Amino acid sequence: MGEAAAADPPAPAVETPRGRVAPPMPWRTRLAVIAAGYVTDATRRADGSVNRRLLGVLDKGVPACAAPRNGVASMDLTIDPAHSVRARLFYPSSAGGAAPPVVVFFHGGGFAYLSASSPAYDAACRRIARYASAAVLSVDYRRAPEHKFPAAYDDGLAALRFLDDPANHHPVQLDAARCYLAGDSAGGNIAHHVARRCSLDPTAFRRVRLAGLIAIQPFFGGEERTPSELRLAGAPIVNVPRTDWMWRAFLPAGSDRSHEACSPDAAAAGLGEAPEFPPATVVVGGYDPLQDWQRRYCDAMRREGKEVRVLEYPEAIHAFYVFPEFPDAKDLMLRIKEIVAGGGGGGGQ
C-alpha cells in the first residue's frame, strides 16, 4: 500500500489565506486524509451523540488474524468482563519461548471515534509489534459521549490489571515488567493518565512495571486558542470545531478545560511526588494544530521533574504515522524500536 501511494504524483501543499497548513503528499494519501475528516463530521449528530451505525459502515473493522501476517499474529481478548472491554493482542511470531516486552496501546479518535479493529490502527499496531519485536495490547476502551471521563482511563488501568495476572498471558508469555504505554492523539492523553494513576499507586500491581511512555501527538487543550490552532486553521484531520466537540463529549458535565483530563498543567500536577512515572517520549508534528498544547505538556512535565524527550517532525500532519507512505512514519517506528530496546529512556530535548 505504501509503495503504491508513494509512486503517485504528489498533490500540492494545502494553502489557505493564512498560509500553508499541510505538506505536499500523494493524491491517494490526500484522499485518505480527507476521508478521515469526513467520517468524523458525517457521524456527529446535532444533539451531541454519534451515529454508531453509520460509523460502523464508514469505519468497518478488520478481524484479528491468528495466522502471522508480516511476522505478526493477532487475537481479540476480553480484558474487563464487568464492562465488556476488549483488546487486540498483536505478537511477533518469532517470539518463540522468550517473553517479549509489551506495549499497551490506545488508539486516537478524540475519545469518541475509531477502535482497535479500525484498519489504520490494526495496521499501525502490527507495524509497532514487528519493528519493536514486542507484543502490542491495543485497548478497545469505551468511547464518548456514551462513556465520558474517566471511563477510558479506567479501561486503561483494567488493561494493566489484565497484564498483571500471568494466567492471562496466552498464547505467548508477556514480560509485564517491561511495559510501555503508548497512544496517539486522544490515545496519547489516555496513555499519560494511565501512567499517572499507576505511578501514584505503584503497589496496585505486583508484576507490571512501566518502562516508558510514548505519547504521539497527545490531545490536550484549554479555553484559549493557541497560535498553532489559529495558524493551522484548515489543517487536515484536526480542527478547532472538531476538538471543541470532542472535549464537550468527553469531559464531565459542567467542566471547563481546566479539568485534569484536558489541561496540560493539571495533567502533570503532582507527578513530582510520583518517582515511578516512566520516562516520556512526546512526538510533535509541525503541521499539527495541537502542537502548542503538546509543548505545554512537555514543559509542565519537566517542571515536575519528569524525564521528557521530544521527537520533532516538522513536515508531519496530525496522525501522520498511520500513513506508512510518509517517510516520517517509518522513522517513528524505528524510534519506537530504539525506545523499547533501550528500556524506555527519555533524555534528549
Secondary structure as UniProt FT lines:
FT   HELIX           2..7
FT   STRAND          10..11
FT   STRAND          14..16
FT   TURN            17..18
FT   STRAND          19..22
FT   STRAND          25..26
FT   HELIX           27..42
FT   TURN            46..47
FT   HELIX           52..58
FT   TURN            70..71
FT   STRAND          72..80
FT   HELIX           81..83
FT   STRAND          85..92
FT   HELIX           93..95
FT   TURN            96..97
FT   STRAND          101..106
FT   TURN            110..112
FT   TURN            116..117
FT   HELIX           119..132
FT   STRAND          135..140
FT   TURN            144..146
FT   TURN            149..150
FT   HELIX           151..164
FT   HELIX           166..168
FT   STRAND          175..184
FT   HELIX           186..200
FT   HELIX           202..204
FT   STRAND          210..216
FT   HELIX           227..231
FT   TURN            232..234
FT   HELIX           240..250
FT   TURN            253..254
FT   TURN            257..258
FT   TURN            260..262
FT   HELIX           264..268
FT   TURN            269..270
FT   HELIX           271..273
FT   TURN            275..276
FT   STRAND          280..287
FT   TURN            289..290
FT   HELIX           291..303
FT   TURN            304..305
FT   STRAND          308..317
FT   TURN            318..319
FT   HELIX           320..322
FT   TURN            324..325
FT   HELIX           327..341
FT   TURN            342..343
//
